Amino acid sequence: MTEERTTLLRQRMIEDMRFPGISERAEQAHIRAIQNFAAFSVHSPDTATLKELRPYQLRMIDAGITPSTLNARIVAHILA
C-alpha cells in the first residue's frame, strides 16, 4: 500500500471544500481538475495566472469536454 503525499495546496483545498453540501464526489472532481491542470501547466496550480488558464480552457474545449465539466474544472481553480 502506498501512502499519498498531501501537499499544502491539496490540504488547503480539502479544508476549503468543507462547506455544507459539497459531496465527497465533488471534492474528488475538484482535486482531479487541479491535477489535470498541473499536468498541463509548467507552474504550480496555486501560482498560475488567469492568462495561463486560458490555453488550458481552450485545450479542454478542443478535446470535447462538456460545458458542465469545463465549469466544474474552472470552479476547482477558483478554490485552489
Secondary structure as the mmCIF struct_conf table of DSSP 4:
data_model
#
loop_
_struct_conf.conf_type_id
_struct_conf.id
_struct_conf.beg_label_comp_id
_struct_conf.beg_label_asym_id
_struct_conf.beg_label_seq_id
_struct_conf.end_label_comp_id
_struct_conf.end_label_asym_id
_struct_conf.end_label_seq_id
HELX_LH_PP_P HELX_LH_PP_P1 THR A 2 THR A 7
HELX_RH_AL_P HELX_RH_AL_P1 LEU A 8 ASP A 16
TURN_TY1_P TURN_TY1_P1 MET A 17 MET A 17
BEND BEND1 PHE A 19 PHE A 19
TURN_TY1_P TURN_TY1_P2 PRO A 20 GLY A 21
HELX_RH_AL_P HELX_RH_AL_P2 GLU A 24 PHE A 40
BEND BEND2 VAL A 42 HIS A 43
HELX_RH_3T_P HELX_RH_3T_P1 PRO A 45 THR A 47
HELX_RH_AL_P HELX_RH_AL_P3 LEU A 50 ASP A 62
TURN_TY1_P TURN_TY1_P3 ALA A 63 GLY A 64
HELX_RH_AL_P HELX_RH_AL_P4 PRO A 67 LEU A 79
#
